[in-house]
Amino acid sequence: MAISLTTYTAATNKAVLERYMNLPLPDSKILATYVWVDGTGEFVRSKTRTVDFHPKHPSELPIWNFDGSSTYQAEGSNSDIYLHPCAMYQDPFNKGDNKIVMCETYKYNKKPTETNHRKTCLEAMQKAADQHPWFGIEQEYTLLDMDNHPFGWPKNGFPGPQGPYYCGVGANKVFGRDIVEAHYRACLFAGIQICGTNAEVMPSQWEYQVGPCEGITMADDLWVSRYILHRVAEDFGINVSLDPKPMVGHWNGSGLHTNFSTKAMREDNGILEIEKAIDKLSRHHLRHIRAYDLHEGKDNERRLVGSLETSNIHDFSAGVANRGCSVRIPRSVAEERKGYFEDRRPASNADPYQVTEVLVRTVCLDE
């Protein structure tokens, strides 16, 4: 008899667990959970240590290390990878004054690992600091059963066509709201600038939004929000997929739509700066496509097909209130003649450090 894989994670007795989670910790100690991007560039890893003080800034925390040969980041003969704390959040799982710590990863020779894109992103943000780049990112994702079948879908068929599911309400329209609500509150507790959530066009597909955030904070917040999403879903025995096209056929893909503005764009007549920025983007389309998913455009080839609310991957386009364009200017921005634009090309599995960096280098630094 087959045993459902969901039982092992979700069916442990959470009431019993809570007895231990409520035990008071010594006043002088906290738990610091170090989080980093592994060698896939898509998934995060974590491990926890005791710290004998209450840190006020991530720079106060010790540099740590891990076995990079087990995370696709090093050879077994030289496996130590170093964790450099760079951003710190309240821990919604251990609660109290315990911390989640976002880290950069460095090799034995002190050079960043291949999936440490934070270092160059921070350098770009520092160069453009006087322009005050703001970001708001919309993270789309899909909930899957342990057999990688979309959560809530019929096991031997498909749900009805897209239409009733976007921002839907009702047990026959949305699946997994418990996970979504728990994730939202956990992010707020952590100090992440999460600002909204909604059910998406494909059933079992959801979205949440983070921002507005300035500079490097955007990508730090988004990576930690992804970590929290995976941890919350783990408690429910559900998987989270960031695949840009999780289901073949007439089903919407998942994106990482990125809203962007500079101080000049947000001021009166900022529409002129927005138009200049879009012109720059049009001249660097391939560069951005290569930065906008894990595999230099290969994932987005399945998603950016010119239909299902996407542009064609090979062509750059822009328009007002047009979700079939590469870059969309919201109608309210066109009317007020200031604000921001939305780059709809990034895939759901894109690294936000790379996405925000390439936008700043193209628009702000003219590189």
Buried (B, 14 or more C-beta within 10 A) or exposed (E): EEEEEBEEBBEEEEEEEEEEEEEEEEEEEBBBBBBBBBBBBBBBBBEBEEBEEEBEEBEEBEEBBBEBBBBBBBEEEEBEBBBBBBBBBBBBBBEEBBBBBBBBBBBEEEEBBEBBBBBBBBEBBEBBEEBBBBBBBBBBBBBBBBEEBBBBBEEEEEBEEBEBBBEBEEEEBBBBBEBBEBBBEBBBBBBBBBBEBBBBBBBBBBBBBBBBBBBBBBBBBBBBBBBBBBBBBBBBBBBBBBBBBBBEEEBBBBBBBBBBBBBBBBEEEBBEBBEEBBEBBBEBBEBBBBBBBBBEBEBBBBBBBEEBEBBEBEEBBBBEEBEBBBBBBBEEBBEEEBBBBBBBBBBBBBBBBBBBBBBBBBBBEEE
